[in-house]
Amino acid sequence: MLNKVSSLARAAGIVLAIVAGFVALGTLDTTMVLVVLGLIAGLSLAADRVVLTGVLVLLMPAVGTALATLPGVGAQLAAVAGNLGTLGAASIGTAFALLLYNRVKEDLGSLTAK
């Protein structure tokens, strides 16, 4: 069930990131919604995808800057890249917090094991 909710949050975040890049969504705080969706999406982020997601988060500002030079749609594509970076950064935050939690749990478990 958690994987389904997490996958749905990831898909909704990607759609929101793209739509918000091209359409003004009024009073909706897009960044906050993307962070919340990213935090939920990070609950089921596979360990082998954490590094890939981290690299993408680091590259998104550069991609946005490069896309911003395109006439006509550059600003919108740069906004999409920034939104996707925000979503990915929140996902990594959750995955990292879960990794630390599991490490501490294992360490404390090894201290109490006989």
Secondary structure in CASP SS format (residue, H / E / C, confidence):
PFRMAT SS
TARGET T0000
AUTHOR 0000-0000-0000
METHOD secondary structure of the structure
MODEL  1
M C 1.00
L H 1.00
N H 1.00
K H 1.00
V H 1.00
S H 1.00
S H 1.00
L H 1.00
A H 1.00
R H 1.00
A H 1.00
A H 1.00
G H 1.00
I H 1.00
V H 1.00
L H 1.00
A H 1.00
I H 1.00
V H 1.00
A H 1.00
G H 1.00
F H 1.00
V C 1.00
A C 1.00
L C 1.00
G C 1.00
T C 1.00
L C 1.00
D C 1.00
T H 1.00
T H 1.00
M H 1.00
V H 1.00
L H 1.00
V H 1.00
V H 1.00
L H 1.00
G H 1.00
L H 1.00
I H 1.00
A H 1.00
G H 1.00
L H 1.00
S H 1.00
L C 1.00
A C 1.00
A H 1.00
D H 1.00
R H 1.00
V H 1.00
V H 1.00
L H 1.00
T H 1.00
G H 1.00
V H 1.00
L H 1.00
V H 1.00
L H 1.00
L H 1.00
M H 1.00
P H 1.00
A H 1.00
V H 1.00
G H 1.00
T H 1.00
A H 1.00
L H 1.00
A C 1.00
T C 1.00
L C 1.00
P C 1.00
G C 1.00
V C 1.00
G H 1.00
A H 1.00
Q H 1.00
L H 1.00
A H 1.00
A H 1.00
V H 1.00
A H 1.00
G H 1.00
N H 1.00
L H 1.00
G H 1.00
T H 1.00
L H 1.00
G H 1.00
A H 1.00
A H 1.00
S H 1.00
I H 1.00
G H 1.00
T H 1.00
A H 1.00
F H 1.00
A H 1.00
L H 1.00
L H 1.00
L H 1.00
Y H 1.00
N H 1.00
R H 1.00
V H 1.00
K H 1.00
E H 1.00
D H 1.00
L H 1.00
G H 1.00
S H 1.00
L H 1.00
T H 1.00
A C 1.00
K C 1.00
END
